[in-house]
C-alpha cells in the first residue's frame, strides 16, 4: 500500500485478503467508534522499539525490518 493510498484511506490491494479499493480505515472506525490509523508493519515495529524497546536509549538510530519486504526508519534528534 503506497503513502498516497493511505492519504486517501483506500487500499488497492490488501495482500492475502484479496480486497481491492476497500476503505479499511473507515470501516474500522465505524466498528469501534474511534479514530484509527493504519501503518505498515515496519513503521510500527520501529516506533515500538524507539518508545519501548532496544532503541529507547538512543537519540540517533536506524531500524531495519526484514520480513516479507524490507522497511525501516531513521530517528534523528536535532
N, C-alpha and C positions, 0 to 999 in steps of 0.2 A: 504494500500500500504506500503510495507516494505522499509526500508532505502536502501537496496540493489537494489530494483526495481527503486527507484529514481535515483540511480547512473547510471543505465543502460538506464534511460529515457523511460522506458516501464512500463506499469501497467498490472498487471494480471487481475484486476477487478476494474472498476470504479463504484462500488456500484450500485446505482439505474440506472445508464446509461447502464449497461449490455455490457460494452466494454471490451474485453479481448485482452491483448497484443497490446494495442493501443498506438502509440508513441505521447501522448498528448503534451508534451513539444515541440517536433519537429514541430508538426502541428501548434501550436500557434505561434511559432517563424516564420514560413513560412507566416502565415496570416498577422501578424503585423510587420514583418521585423525588429524584435528587440529581444534581449536576454530575455528569460522567465525563471523564477524559480518557481518550483512547491513545495509547502509546505502544511502540513496538517493544519486544522483549529485551533487546539490547539496551535501549534507553532506560527502561525500568530497572534492569539489573545494575546499571551504572549509578543511577540515582540512589538505589538502596545501599550499595556498597559505600557511596560517599556519605550518606547520612548515618547508617547503622553499622557498616562493616569495616573491612580492612583499609578502606581509603579515608576514613573519617579523620585520621591524624595528619593527612597531607593537604596542603593548600593547592599545590600544583601537581596534577597527576593525569595519567592516561588509563582508560579502561577499554579493554578489547573483549568482545563477546564472539566466540566462535561456536556456532551450532549449525542449524540448517542454512544459515547465512553468516556473514561477517558484519559486525556492527561495533559501535563503541562510542566513547565520549572523551572529551578533553576538558579538564577542570583547571582554570587559571584564575588565581586570586590576584587582583590588581591592587 
